[in-house]
Amino acid sequence: MLQVLLLTLKQFGILVCFGVIGFALKRLKVVDDAKTLSGVLVNVFLPAAVFDLFYRNFTPSTLVEAYPYALSGVALLGVSALIAYPLTRKIAGRINRGTVVYSLIVTNMTYVGLPLIKAAFPDYELLFMVFVMGFQVYIFTFGMAMFKEDGRVSFKGLCSPVMIAMVLGMLAGLLLGGLNVRMPAFFSEIVSSAAACMSPVAMLVAGVTLARLPLRSLISGKLYLFALLRLVVLPAAVGGIFYLVFGLTGIAPGVAMIAVIYLALPTGLNSVIFAEAEGQDGSLGARYALVTHTLGLLTLPVVFAVASLMV
């Protein structure tokens, strides 16, 4: 419990520091807006992170051993979408609907979720990455499309740097993993270094975006209602269903545990990145990220303690 709390504080502290730097850069007028940073993220650092993720995890052995987790992840994605889309019509205006839907479905699985899983449940690290693969595909197809004017998954969108990186990562994982061949170390280090820049630069973008807003915009009942829904209600309700299906029946207790943890994570940062890259207002996504990451310091240790009882 203490280890998870300390790691949570560390991961969130790093993110907050970069967010504060971005906020200060904007207020001091060192940078004008977040569009340039967002462009670098979407075209360089994000594709590198996507390639690195799929190259390392999308291997024949992983798919054979962990396919129940991949299928369960897709099932959770479907359930989350069935809840998020109708619910958003009730709580969001037409302009912000994409941000709200995205933030209800997608969590910060890579920068926050993975390190916490690795520390608390190291035997489930790879299974967690397999579980969220369906969400990764969703992010860079339908997720990205939410922030476009027409809201459609276009052929041009499927040929974006992120999608190309995903396909190449899958092919590299299947081919090199099947042949048990490692990627050249120099190229691997370039990709890993670029991928490591994604979350810090994403928080810089969030900080720059928040600096455009008055501080009173963070004092909103709807904002904290969303955080309660994201961090408590969804993990308890949907995670409870997964526990009944997979945990109590003994089919795959690990699936229930991972589902609960995934749902309890704070919102992903891509809602800010995608909005700013498309020339839209990313302030709502930035506020969601800030509030859920802050309150997550209180909720996540409790969630991990409960999750430990499931396996």
C-alpha positions, 0 to 999 in steps of 0.5 A: 500500500505504501509503495503504491502511494509513493509511486503514485506521488512520484508519477503524478509529481513529475506530471504536475511539474511539467504542467506548471512549467508549461503554465509558467511559460505561457504566463511569462509569454515565452510561448504563444500557444500550444499548437506547435508543441501539439504538432510535434507531439502528434507527428513525432513523440506520439508515433514513437510511443505507439511504435514502441508499445506495439513493437514490444508487446504485439508478438506471437507468443504474447497473443497466444498466451494472453488472448483472453486479456485482449478480448476482455479489454475489447469487451470493456471498451465496448461497455465503456462506449455504451455508457459514455456516448448516451451519458455524454448527451445528458451532461455535455454540450455539443461543442465539448461532447468529443472531449467528454466521451473520450475522457470517460473512455480513455485513461492515462494507462501508459504513464500512470497505469503501467508503472503502478501495475509494475510496482504493485502487481509485476506479474500482470505488467505484460497482461495489462499492456495486452488488455489495453491494446484495444483501447490503443487502437480506439485512441488513434482511430475513433478517438482522434476522429472525435476532435476533427470537424467532421468527426469521421475516421477518414482514409487520410486519418488512417494514413496519419503518422500515428496509424502508420507507426501502429501498423509498423509496430504490429508488423515488427512485433509479429515478425521480429518476435516470431523470429526471436530477433531484436531490433538494432540497439541504436534504432531502438534507443532513438524510438525509446528516447522519443517515446519518453518525451510524450507524457512530459511534453503533453503536460507542457501542452496542458499547462500552456492550455490551462494558462489561457483560462482564469483560475476560477474555471477550475472551481466548477461543480460539473468538473468535480462531478465528472471526476467522481464519475471517472475515478469512483462510479465507473470503477465501482459499477463496471469493475464490479460487473467484471469481477462478478463475471471473471473473478467470482466465477474463477474464469480469470481473476486477473481480468477483473483486477486489471479492469478495475484499475484501468477504469480508476486511472485519471483521464488520458492527456491526448484529449488536450493534444488532439484538440490543440493539434486540430486548432480546437480548444483543449481547455476542458480536457486540460481541466479534466486531466488536472483534476483527475490526476490530483484527486487520483492521489486519494483514490488510487491507493484505495483502488489498488488495495481493493484490487489486491483482494481480487487475485 
